[in-house]
Amino acid sequence: MDYEVFEDVSDESGAELILGRSSWENGADTSLKYAWRDKNGKRARGGELPNSALRQAARFAARERYLPRDEVAGLAKDLVDILASTE
């Protein structure tokens, strides 16, 4: 994955969320990656999800109750706030 931007995961685990060019199809798609630090402090390999699947993944997790109701409400509020601030 070619990293474009990242941020620390808010649970203070030392993990990061990374956005960038995917590791498949010669980087023709963009993706989100979850990565953690290994015992030497280096970024370890994490799971990667194409951005085109993020919306479905969030709906799926919410529908199957893998995301608690308050997390779904918080996500909805965050997205509305982001949309409002970009107009």
C-alpha positions as CSV (number, residue, x, y, z in Angstrom):
1,M,0.0,0.0,0.0
2,D,1.2,3.5,-0.8
3,Y,0.3,5.6,2.2
4,E,-1.3,9.0,1.7
5,V,-2.5,9.9,5.1
6,F,-2.9,8.2,8.5
7,E,-4.1,8.8,12.0
8,D,-3.7,7.0,15.3
9,V,-6.6,4.8,16.4
10,S,-8.4,6.5,19.3
11,D,-8.2,3.5,21.7
12,E,-4.5,4.2,22.4
13,S,-3.5,0.8,21.2
14,G,-0.7,2.2,19.1
15,A,-2.6,1.1,16.0
16,E,-3.2,3.3,12.9
17,L,-5.8,3.8,10.3
18,I,-4.1,4.4,6.9
19,L,-5.6,5.7,3.7
20,G,-3.8,5.2,0.4
21,R,-3.4,3.4,-2.9
22,S,-4.3,-0.3,-2.6
23,S,-1.8,-3.1,-2.7
24,W,-3.7,-4.8,-5.5
25,E,-4.2,-3.9,-9.2
26,N,-1.0,-1.8,-9.2
27,G,-2.6,0.8,-6.8
28,A,-5.5,1.6,-9.1
29,D,-8.0,1.6,-6.2
30,T,-7.9,3.3,-2.9
31,S,-8.2,1.5,0.4
32,L,-8.3,1.8,4.2
33,K,-5.8,-0.2,6.2
34,Y,-5.7,-1.0,9.9
35,A,-2.1,-1.5,11.1
36,W,-0.5,-2.0,14.5
37,R,3.0,-1.7,15.9
38,D,5.0,-4.8,16.4
39,K,7.3,-5.4,19.4
40,N,10.0,-3.3,17.7
41,G,7.7,-0.4,17.2
42,K,7.5,-0.9,13.4
43,R,4.2,-0.8,11.5
44,A,3.0,-4.4,11.2
45,R,0.9,-5.7,8.3
46,G,-2.8,-5.1,8.9
47,G,-6.0,-5.7,7.2
48,E,-6.9,-3.7,4.1
49,L,-10.4,-2.9,2.8
50,P,-11.1,-1.1,-0.5
51,N,-12.8,2.2,-0.1
52,S,-15.6,1.1,-2.4
53,A,-16.6,-1.5,0.3
54,L,-16.5,0.9,3.4
55,R,-20.1,2.0,3.2
56,Q,-21.4,-1.6,2.8
57,A,-19.1,-2.8,5.6
58,A,-20.4,-0.1,8.0
59,R,-24.1,-0.9,7.1
60,F,-23.4,-4.7,7.5
61,A,-21.8,-4.3,10.9
62,A,-24.6,-2.0,12.1
63,R,-27.3,-4.3,10.8
64,E,-25.8,-7.3,12.4
65,R,-25.3,-5.4,15.7
66,Y,-21.5,-5.7,15.6
67,L,-21.6,-1.9,16.1
68,P,-23.5,-0.9,19.2
69,R,-26.4,1.5,18.7
70,D,-24.5,4.4,20.3
71,E,-21.5,3.9,17.9
72,V,-23.9,3.9,14.9
73,A,-25.5,7.2,16.2
74,G,-22.0,8.7,16.8
75,L,-20.9,7.7,13.3
76,A,-24.0,9.3,11.7
77,K,-23.4,12.5,13.7
78,D,-19.7,12.6,12.7
79,L,-20.6,12.2,9.0
80,V,-23.3,14.9,9.2
81,D,-20.8,17.2,10.9
82,I,-18.2,16.5,8.1
83,L,-20.7,17.1,5.4
84,A,-21.8,20.4,7.0
85,S,-18.3,21.7,7.4
86,T,-17.4,21.1,3.7
87,E,-20.2,23.2,2.2
